Amino acid sequence: MAGSAGLAAIDYRTAFELAPIGLVLSRERLILDCNAQMLAMFGAPREALVGRSFEVLYPTHEEFERTGARIAASLGADGRYADERVMKRVAGPRAGELFWCHVSGRALEPSRPHAAGIWAFEDLSARRVLKLELTPREREIAALLIEGLTSKLIGRRLAISPRTVDVYRARLMRKTGASTTPELVNRLLTG
């Protein structure tokens, strides 16, 4: 019974702080609270994130805006959303470094996607290296190609034509030296 008494002593705050992934509570795209893993991942002291817009975590303002619109348009009926995207480290010795990040979470009010939510962030840089110089749109399309979406589905999600997606895919293939889409995805995943 001593083990169960020890478990009872663990509270939700301790679980939040010690979670093995970055966790964020948000309201209107502002970071209300985050855990130690989130701070470590982005190399930031608490005051650099808490009370600030998620925009500080994005490579550009445009990517922040497009991701927000994509989340709002793609949110499931239960308020859940997940994707992989390129994020930016905020401070510390790696400040400004771009890295692949898996983001998943839930909007607490699905009809108001950004009103309030809880989000999990996982740093994928140990498995996926970002060595290429990609434009914001190329990064966005690369992330959706990695998810396995077709040009038509990517076009729908980004509100662009499938032909435009194909043009970006061709650019990505030239930059990576890939000759097929599966080879492109493999090179994007392995850096």
N, C-alpha and C positions, 0 to 999 in steps of 0.2 A: 504494500500500500504506500510505501514511502515514495515510489515512483510516481503514483498518481497525485500525491500531495505536491510533488515538485512541479508537475504539469499544471496544477491548479494555480500555482504561483506565477506562471507565465501569463502576462496580460496581452491584450491586443496591441498595445503600443510597442512592447518588446518584440512581438512577432513582426510588426511592420518594420521596425528599425533593423532587425537582424535577418530579414528575408534575403535569400541569395540572389535576387534580381532587384533592379531599381524599381521603386514604387513611387507613384505621384498621385496626390489628390488634387483635383483641379476644379476651378469655377471660371467660366467664361474665358477659357484658354489662359488663365493665370495659374501658376503653381502655388497652391495653398500650403502644401506640405510635401516633403519627400524624405526618403530614408537615406541611410548612410551609403548604401550601395549605389544609389543614384548620384550622390555627391561625388563618390570616388570615380564612377564611370565618366562623368563629365569634368572631373578635376576641379570641382568648384566648392568653395565654402558655402555654407547654408545661405548666407545673405546674398550670394550671387544668383540663387535660384528662387528661394521662397519669396512670394510676392511679386515675382517677375512673370512676364509673358513667356510662353513656350518658344516664342520667336528667338530667344537667345540660344536655343539649342539647334537652330537650323543654319545651313550654310548661307542662305539668302532670304530676304523678305518674301520674294516671289515663291520660294519653296514652302515657306511657312503658310502663305495664303492658299496656294494650290492644295497643300495637304489638308488644310482645314476644310476646304470645299469638297475634297475627295472623301474625307471622313463623313461629312454631313450627307453626301449623296449615297454613300455605300453602307451606312450603318444598318445593321440587322434590326429586325422588329424587336428583338430583346435588348437592343442597345449595344451589342458587341461589335468590335472592329479589331482587325489585326492587319499588319503589313510589315514589310521590311523597307527601310529607307536609309538614306545617308544623313547622319547627324554631325554636329560640330562640338568638339570639346570646348568648354567655356574658359577654363583657367588652368593654372599649373604649368608644368614643363611641356605639356602637349597641347597647350591652348591653341585653338584654331584648327587642330587636326580634324580631318573628316574621317568618319568611320561608318560601317554598316551597322544598323541597329534594328532589332526586331521589336516592334511596339504592338502591344495588344491591350485591350481594356474594354471598359464598358461606360457608356454614357448612362447616367442614372435616370435621365428622362429622355427616352429615345426620340420624342417629338421635338426636343430642344438639344441637339447633339453636343453643344459646347457649354450648356448650362452648368453641369457638374459631372465629374467622372473620376474613375480610378484607373490608372494606366500602369502597365508594367513595361520596363525597358530592359532589353538584353543586348549587351555588347557582342557583336558577331565578329569583331576584328581578329580574334584568334583563329577563326575559320575562313574568313573572307577578307582579303586585303584589298584596299582601295588604292591602286597604284596609278590608275589612269587619270588624266585630266579630262573630266567630263563636265559638260554644261549642266545647269540645273535640270533642264528638260531631259537630257540624256540620262542623268541619274534616275529620274523618275521613271522613264521608260525601261531602263535596265532593271529596276526593282520589280516592275510589273512583268517583264519577261522572265525573271527568275521565279516569279510566282506561277509561271506557266500560262499566262494569258495570251490569247491570240491578238493579232493586230486589231481585229474588229472589237474585241472586248476592251483592249487598252484604249482604243479610240473613243469608245463609249464612256469609259471611266474618266478620261481626261478631256472629253468634249472636243476632240480633234478627229480628223478623218483617218480611216485605216491607212490610206496612202501616206499621210504624213508620218504615221507610226513606222511604216516601211522605210521611209527616208531616214528616220532616226536609227532604225535597226541597221540599215546599211552603213551609216556613219560609225555606229558602235562596232560593227564587224570589221571595218577598215582599221579602226583604232586598236582593236584587239588582235587583228590578223586571223580572225575566225572565218571559215568559209561556209558554215552552216549555223542555223539557229541553235541546235543543241551544243555545238562547239562554242558558240558565243556565250551561252548560259554557263557552260563549264568554266570558261575563262573568267567570266564575271564572278563566279563563285570562288575560284581559286586565286584570283588576282594575277 
